Amino acid sequence: MRDRERLVEVRDLRMRYGATDVLDGVSFGVRRGEVVCLLGANGAGKTTTIEILEGFRARSAGEVSVLGADPATAGDRWRAGLGIVLQSWRDHARWSPRALLAHLGDYYRPYSTPDRSRPYDVDELLAMVGLDGLATRKIGTLSGGQRRRLDVAIGIVGRPELLILDEPTAGFDPEARRDFHDLVHRLTDLEDTTVLLTTHDLAEAEKLADRILILSGGRIVADGSADQLARDLGREAQIRWSLDGTHYVHAAEDATAFVRQLLAEHGDAVGDLEVRRATLEDTYLAMVHRDESTPSGAGEGERPLEVVA
Amino acid sequence: MNPVAHAVRVGLRRGWTEFVLGLRSGQDQGYYLFVGLGVLAYLWINRTGEVEGTDLLYPTVALPSILGGFLVFGMVIGPAFALVMEKEDGTLLRAKATPHGLVGYVTGQVVYHSLSILPLLLVILVPSALLFDDAVRLGAADWLLLVPLGLLAMVAALPVGLVLGAVVPNTQKMGTYGFFPVIALFTISGIFFPMQVLWQWVQVVAQVFPMYWTGLAMRSVFLPDSAAALEITGTWRTVETFAVLGAWAVVGLLVATVVLRRMARRQSGSAVKGARERAGQFVR
């Protein structure tokens, strides 16, 4: 096993629906043992990317390799190495968690190897996701959070090399969220599982990921650890001021020069001046805002804020 | 270990588990009870009627036809509804995400719905045998014919259910494209009354579908040979029965394979989510 082996390799991935480019040249890689977060606003193309990697969706163009094979043509042996947790399941309501895990785990038996025994022991797995007390309950009677934990257990029952999760913590309360984060850490530390997950929550990405990829406008606009991104994207400063009763905000790399010019131009009419270095969150929110409103057109100049009475 | 053969074995166990879970669920118990009581009540009301041209009582003649009707009904509507629902709730996608999971899933469906015929047989046959004289009178030779005919009838009907389930987009539409056509066939296929009273063209339509032939097959097993006089040609047409049901089985299985593959290709997380949102709009 090479140390920095790439389990996922995506180059210039494009996806077009009709006349819209959902993915417009996405490139990234995931190395063995990493936890990578694909971060982006709703509709940024996260799910589309994930589904292409899972082999559930045909791409328009580009090169994709997952676990050394092209997902579009890879067979069931390939699938046995991949764990998938999708958004909002509600299947097998009559089954019990134990029966369902035992059943689904059974499919992985032919793919067991000496250094990766498949499937997981069901009781071990139930304990790992904190469902050991509910092993024989009907799945239909589980709460939303319990249900999601079962989904994660099903995702890893085949002891996957790569686990892909789509918005795994959507609808979690803070405690369930923390439990989930612990579980992901445990998987990567103890089980040699590489994790790729999507989220639109920056705080979650910062907490979980070795590396964050920000997907915006159909491209990867940032790729690095949370610290790196804060340094790279946080270069800009935000300047707020008021002029004749209207509040303004502007982002500039050289805040000093901007303020000097602003004061030279308007002098005493400028009030409420405030200069702040943009945090990663500011930058991300600005991207989300841009993605969710009309793309481009909105210039980079001063935007009047709403006037506070 | 051949992975495909292994998946088939996993699917066999899946079908058995589904069957046992079904037996324990109020929903399935309710269905069996409803069918059992309904059939019994219907036959009881008509228990003294003698069928014209024979010395047989109405329940004797109607019972095998009803049995055939429910066999086809169960094998078509059961898988059709299951598939449509499991496309929506993510069961199918789960199978797709598992190595050879779809092989196991389809195997499980076949096993589950085939086994579900047994309780149905039980609730229809046992009370009738106790309540109506001569209604269930089977010799060893009859059983020898009943088993292959019953299995063939099941294999002929099941692909229709699978194809319906694969093609029909949601449970709401299943009423229109699945349930009502089958009920219509139930009515015109000589189950409750001899089909000769219907117009000629309706008789022709009915004889295209497996429902009529399954009813005929059941009558040929359960009734004395003299009762063949009630049939369209005055015979049991056993050869034709095997031919028609066999043709449905072969063509059905071929079509089902193609259609199920196509359906599986289209399954994805966003497809399931989309289906759920459309279903949600309906409920709201």
Interface residues (C-beta under 8 A of the other chain):
Chain A: T47 T48 I50 E51 E54 F56 R57 D76 R77 R79 A80 I84 L86 Q87 S88 W89 R90 D91 H92 A93 R94 W95 A99 H103 L104 D106 Y107 Y108 R109 P110 Y111 I154 G158 D166
Chain B: M1 N2 P3 H6 A7 V10 R13 R14 T17 L21 G22 S25 E86 D89 G90 T91 L93 R94 K96 A97 T98 P99 H100 G101 G104 Q267 S268 G269 S270 V272 K273 R276
